[in-house]
Amino acid sequence: MAAGWLRALRIGATAFLATRGGMTEAEAFATAYATAAFREMSRKRALALLVHMGEDQLAAGQPAHALALYRKAAEAGDRGAVKVVVNWPGIREDPAATEAVYRAAIAAGDLSSLSSLAMLRARRGDGLEARELYRQGIDANDIYALLRYGSFLRDFGAPGELAGTITQCRGLAADDSSTLALLGALLLASPDGAAEAETVLRRGAVLLDNRSRCVLAALLLDHGAIDEASDLLRRVWATGDERARLFVEESAKEYELRLPNG
């Protein structure tokens, strides 16, 4: 069956290459396969195929073809491909090129790139857009936006802004448990805030808030409490929460944690 898919894709790729102009050979190659893949397969399978083909092209000594395939996957919102492309030699040194990759991924639905773009915009001096991007990520329940927003306020915000935001969140959290994850994440960026952050996040975790569980897991992993963090991440994974899936997957990979059926 796989061979049949590949034969069909090769036919589509050959026809596409014959009609395209203005592209490099590698770009036309990747565009042809991407067009055929998204036409014939589900989005998930098409993205997996493009990434797999990128890996194969890289192993075969064809970096230009590999990059073009990874770009197609990244532009379609594949987070793994985004990470590969923005760390590619020649792109990672070019803020404008990196920014373009993030913007394309966000436009395709990769909300996890919001905080990465926000961080880049802050470093390039655009605190206004960075702030808006972080808020969009937090509103979308992106764990990375939660974890990074406090550092942004501390390093790029107005004097005392982080402390003021924490005070505001404390007041909101007294009546609104949905604020606990944000309060805990902000406290992690505050001097001597870790102890209070853990208390706040445990309150949220008891209420089965996956954002609080994930931020608490990040804190525990940082402190070496691998077993408890692993248990929290498995519990989040078991809920099937797509908003937290990426954070759980990447944390499990980084710390070599085993997930159920994963």
C-alpha positions in Angstrom: 0.0 0.0 0.0 2.8 2.4 0.9 4.5 1.7 -2.4 1.2 2.5 -4.2 1.0 5.8 -2.4 4.6 6.6 -3.3 4.0 5.7 -7.0 1.0 8.0 -7.1 3.0 10.8 -5.4 5.9 10.4 -7.8 3.5 10.6 -10.8 2.0 13.7 -9.4 5.4 15.2 -8.6 6.7 14.5 -12.1 3.7 16.2 -13.7 3.9 19.1 -11.3 7.6 19.7 -11.9 6.9 19.8 -15.6 4.5 22.7 -15.3 6.1 24.9 -12.6 8.4 27.8 -13.2 10.3 30.3 -11.1 11.2 27.8 -8.4 14.5 26.1 -7.6 14.5 22.4 -8.4 14.3 21.6 -4.7 11.4 23.9 -4.1 9.5 22.5 -7.1 10.2 19.0 -5.9 8.8 19.8 -2.4 5.8 21.7 -3.7 4.9 18.8 -6.0 5.0 16.2 -3.3 3.2 18.5 -0.8 0.5 19.2 -3.3 0.0 15.5 -4.0 0.2 14.5 -0.4 -2.4 17.0 0.8 -4.7 16.0 -2.1 -4.5 12.3 -1.5 -4.0 12.0 2.3 -5.3 13.3 5.6 -3.5 16.4 6.9 -1.8 14.3 9.6 -0.5 11.7 7.2 0.6 14.3 4.7 2.6 16.2 7.3 4.2 12.9 8.6 5.1 12.0 5.0 6.7 15.4 4.3 8.8 15.2 7.5 9.8 11.6 6.8 10.8 12.5 3.2 12.8 15.4 4.6 14.7 13.1 6.9 15.3 10.7 4.0 16.6 13.5 1.7 18.9 14.8 4.5 20.3 11.3 5.0 20.8 11.0 1.3 23.0 14.1 1.2 20.3 16.4 -0.3 20.0 19.2 2.2 18.3 21.7 -0.1 15.5 19.1 -0.9 15.3 18.3 2.8 14.9 21.9 3.8 12.3 22.5 1.1 10.2 19.5 2.4 10.5 20.6 6.0 9.4 24.1 5.0 6.3 22.7 3.4 5.5 20.9 6.6 6.2 23.9 8.7 4.1 26.2 6.5 1.3 23.7 7.1 1.6 24.1 10.9 3.8 21.1 11.8 5.6 22.1 15.1 8.4 19.6 14.7 9.2 20.9 11.2 9.0 24.5 12.4 11.7 23.6 15.0 13.9 22.0 12.3 13.6 25.0 9.9 14.2 27.8 12.4 17.4 26.0 13.6 18.6 25.4 10.0 22.0 27.0 9.3 21.4 30.2 7.4 17.9 30.6 8.9 18.7 30.6 12.6 21.1 33.5 12.1 18.5 35.5 10.2 15.7 36.9 12.4 13.6 38.0 9.5 13.7 34.5 8.0 13.0 32.9 11.3 10.1 35.3 11.9 8.6 34.4 8.5 8.6 30.7 9.4 6.8 31.3 12.7 4.2 33.6 11.0 3.4 31.0 8.3 3.1 28.3 10.9 0.7 30.4 13.0 -1.4 31.2 10.0 -1.7 27.5 9.4 -2.9 26.9 13.0 0.3 26.3 15.0 -0.6 28.2 18.1 2.5 27.0 19.9 4.6 29.3 17.6 2.9 32.3 19.1 5.2 32.4 22.1 8.3 31.8 19.9 7.4 34.7 17.6 6.6 36.8 20.7 10.1 36.1 22.1 11.7 37.0 18.8 9.7 40.2 18.4 10.6 41.3 22.0 14.3 40.7 21.2 13.9 42.8 18.0 12.4 45.7 20.1 8.7 45.3 19.3 7.4 44.8 22.8 3.9 45.8 21.7 3.4 43.0 19.3 5.2 40.6 21.6 2.8 41.4 24.4 -0.2 40.8 22.1 1.2 37.5 20.8 1.7 36.2 24.3 -1.8 37.2 25.3 -3.2 35.4 22.2 -1.2 32.3 23.2 -2.5 32.5 26.8 -6.1 32.9 25.6 -5.6 29.8 23.5 -4.3 27.9 26.5 -0.9 27.4 25.1 1.4 26.2 27.8 4.6 27.7 26.4 2.9 31.2 26.3 2.0 30.7 29.9 5.5 29.7 30.9 7.2 32.5 29.0 5.0 35.5 29.7 6.4 36.2 33.1 9.9 36.3 31.8 8.8 38.7 29.1 7.3 41.0 31.7 10.4 40.8 33.8 12.9 41.4 31.0 11.0 43.6 28.6 8.1 45.1 30.6 7.9 48.4 32.4 9.6 48.6 35.8 7.4 46.8 38.4 5.0 45.5 35.7 5.6 41.8 36.6 4.9 42.5 40.3 1.8 44.5 39.5 0.5 41.8 37.2 1.1 39.2 39.9 -0.8 41.3 42.4 -3.7 41.7 39.9 -3.8 37.9 39.3 -3.8 37.1 43.0 -7.0 39.2 43.3 -8.6 37.4 40.4 -7.5 34.0 41.6 -9.4 34.4 44.8 -12.7 34.1 42.9 -11.6 32.6 39.6 -9.7 29.4 39.6 -9.0 29.6 35.9 -6.4 32.3 36.8 -4.3 29.9 38.9 -2.2 28.6 36.1 -1.3 32.1 34.9 -0.6 33.3 38.5 1.7 30.3 39.1 3.5 30.8 35.8 4.1 34.5 36.6 5.3 33.7 40.1 8.0 31.4 38.6 9.5 34.5 36.9 9.5 36.5 40.1 12.4 36.5 42.6 11.7 34.0 45.4 8.3 33.2 43.9 8.8 29.4 43.4 7.3 28.4 46.7 4.1 30.4 46.3 4.0 29.3 42.6 4.0 25.6 43.7 1.2 26.2 46.2 -0.9 28.0 43.7 -0.3 25.4 41.0 -1.2 22.6 43.3 -4.5 24.2 44.0 -5.1 24.3 40.2 -4.0 20.7 39.8 -6.4 19.5 42.5 -9.1 21.1 40.4 -7.9 19.0 37.4 -6.9 22.1 35.5 -4.5 20.8 32.9 -2.7 24.2 32.4 -1.9 24.2 36.2 -0.8 20.6 36.0 1.6 21.3 33.1 3.1 24.4 34.6 3.5 22.5 37.9 5.2 19.6 36.0 7.6 22.1 34.5 8.5 23.4 37.9 8.9 19.9 39.3 11.1 18.8 36.4 13.3 21.9 36.9 13.7 20.8 40.5 14.4 17.2 39.7 11.1 15.7 40.9 10.9 13.5 37.9 8.5 10.9 39.2 5.8 13.3 40.3 6.1 15.4 37.2 5.9 12.3 35.1 2.7 11.3 36.9 1.2 14.7 36.3 2.1 14.6 32.6 0.6 11.1 32.2 -2.6 12.3 33.8 -2.8 15.3 31.4 -2.1 12.9 28.5 -4.9 10.6 29.5 -7.4 13.5 29.2 -6.7 13.8 25.5 -6.4 17.6 25.9 -5.0 18.7 22.5 -4.0 22.1 23.9 -1.5 20.5 26.3 -0.5 17.6 24.0 2.6 19.3 22.5 4.0 20.3 25.9 3.5 16.8 27.3 5.1 15.2 24.2 8.1 17.5 24.2 8.6 17.2 28.0 8.4 13.4 27.7 11.0 13.4 24.9 13.4 15.7 26.7 13.2 13.8 30.0 12.8 10.3 28.4 9.4 9.8 30.1 7.2 7.0 28.8 3.6 8.0 28.0 0.7 5.5 27.8 0.4 4.2 24.2 3.3 6.6 23.3 
